Amino acid sequence: MAALKKESLPAKKRKYPRPAKFAERIEVVLGNTTLKVIGKMEARIVEELYNEGVVFEYEIKKIKYQKPTPKESTYTPDIVLSNGIIVEVKGYFDAEDRSKHLLIKKLHPDLDIRFVFDKADKKLSKASVTTYGMWATKNGFKWAEKSVSKEWPHERSKNKKD
């Protein structure tokens, strides 16, 4: 029997769909502006915001933070509302991403970061009883499910320096 080279083996099929951070960009036309967003959920949310007349920016802001490693990292929020509230859209929310947001919250307590979960009742892992929504509440993040809360665009954000 001939030995197979590693590169000649068929690629493993994924058990679960790829997380959104690996998804292809989707073009969304909003009036005379076109955004390239990651995934259908982000596309739906930016369209909802636009249709409701909410002023926002998409992936404009860059926030630097330091991981426990010596390398400095940059976080790019999904959506920044005109009042400064940062909205992160999460379908898949892995441990690395959760750790990143806790670190950013610790380093930048002045930022008002909120989450929109596709399924807030999804468990962090098979073994966990904690859901995405429970994790956010426990860690002091406001969150909504499926869509940006109608109140958020009208609230005062702690991000804004008045």
Sequence and secondary structure as in RCSB ss.txt:
>XXXX:A:sequence
MAALKKESLPAKKRKYPRPAKFAERIEVVLGNTTLKVIGKMEARIVEELYNEGVVFEYEIKKIKYQKPTPKESTY
TPDIVLSNGIIVEVKGYFDAEDRSKHLLIKKLHPDLDIRFVFDKADKKLSKASVTTYGMWATKNGFKWAEKSVSK
EWPHERSKNKKD
>XXXX:A:secstr
     GGGS     SS   GGGS EEEEEETTEEEEEEHHHHHHHHHHHHHTT  EEES   EEEE SSSSEEEE
  SEEETTS EEEEESS  HHHHHHHHHHHHH TT  EEEEES TT BSSTT   BHHHHHHHTT EEEESS  T
TGGGS  TTS  
